[in-house]
């Protein structure tokens, strides 16, 4: 698995497909209806509803393009559960000097969410973990200095 590629999990792929259907269907229709109503109010130059609807339409179309690009350019992967850390791997680590073990899942950059324990394969920590296995030690630099972890388990 090439670390520099853009990856998404099957779960994220399905979620993006559903989001795209919603954006192109009900959301787009809702904005078009709002635009039609705002136009019916008259003078467009001083029509706040019209300008807001146009701004919302621009944001919607931008999001549609972004989702389509993610779906087109990303490789879909499923967690393999192997011994080597790659996209989809769940990694139990222990930070040097601490006693609490933490679990992270390695995901593509589009799915990264530290609050859910999902780290990007392109983040400094993700890069350090990628390709390693249970028992390995990893280090990476942060703005506060170097951080060291031991890999307790990979699933």
N, C-alpha and C positions, 0 to 999 in steps of 0.2 A: 504494500500500500504506500503510495507516494505522499509524503507529508505535505507537500506544497499544493496539492489538489484541493478543490473545494468539495467538501463532503456534507451530506445530510443523512440522517437516519431515516428508515422507512416511515417511522412515526411522524417525523417532521415533513417528509414528502407528502404524506396523506393530508396532514393539516394544511399545508400550503395549497394543495389542489382544492380542498374544500373552501379555503379562504378566497382563492381565485374565482371559483364559481359564484360565491357570495358577492364579491366585488364587481364582477362583470354582469351579474343579474340584479338582485334586489337593491344593492347599494347604488349602482349606476342609475337605475330607474328612479330611485328616490331623489337623487340629485337632479336628474333631468326634470322631474315633476316640480321640484323646488325652483329650478331655473324658469320653467314655464310660468309658474305662479308669480315669481318676482318680475318677469317681463310684463305681465299683465297689469302690474301696478303703475306702469307709465315710465316717465323720465328715468332712463337708465343711468345718467350721469350722477344723480344724487340718490340712487336706490341702494341702500345698504344691504338689503336682502339679496339683491342681484349680485353685488360684488362679493358677498360672503359665499353665495352658491357657486360662483365662478372659481373662487379660491378653493372651495371644497372639491370641486370637479377636478381642478389641477392636481390636488393632493391625491385624489382617488386614482387618477390616470397614472400618476407617478408610482403609486404603490402597485398597481397592476403591472406596470413595466418591470418593477423590481422583482416581484414574485415570479413573473414569467422568466426573467433572466436567471434567477436562482434555480428554478426548475430545469431550465435549459442547460446551465453550465455546471451543475453540481452532480456528483456521482452519489447514487443512493447505496448505502451500506447497511448491513445488519450486524448486530453484535455477534462476533464469532465465538466468544468465550474461550479463546486460546490463551496460551501462556505469555505471548508477546503483546505488549500494549499497543493498540491501534484504535481507530475510530470505533466507538461503541463500547470499548472496554470500560469496565468498572474497576477502579483502582483504590485499594485501601492503603493509605499511607500514614506514616508517623513522622511528624516534624521533629527534627533534632532538638533535644532539650525539653520536649513536652511529653505528656503521657497519654493524651487523647488521640485516638486514631480517627481519621477522617476518610470518607469515601467520596471519590470524584468519578464522574463519567467523562470520557474524552469524546467530544463532539466536534462537528464542523463549526466554523466561525459564526454561521447564521443561527446556531442553536445555543451558543454560549449563554449561560445564566448562572452566575456564582451563587445566587440565592437558592437555586435548586441543585447545586453541586455539579453543574455541567460546565466544563472548561474547554476552551477551544484548543484544537491541535496546533494552532498558530500562536497561542499565547506563550510567554516564556516558560511557564510551568508545563503546559502541554507539550512544547518542544522538548523539554528536558525528559519528560516521561515517555514520549513516543519511541517505540522500539525496545524499551526496557522490559525486564521481567521480574517476577517475585524474587525478593532478596537483594535486588540492586539498590544502590544509593544514587540519588540524583541531586544536583545542585543547579541553582540558577540565580541570576542577579536581579535584585529589585532596587527601587530607589533608596531603600533603607539598608542595602547591603546584600550579601549573599545569603541564600536560604538553602538548607539541606534537609532532604527527606529520605526515608527508607521505605521501600515498597514492601508492604506486608502481604498483600494478596492481589491477584489479577483474576477477574472473571468476565 
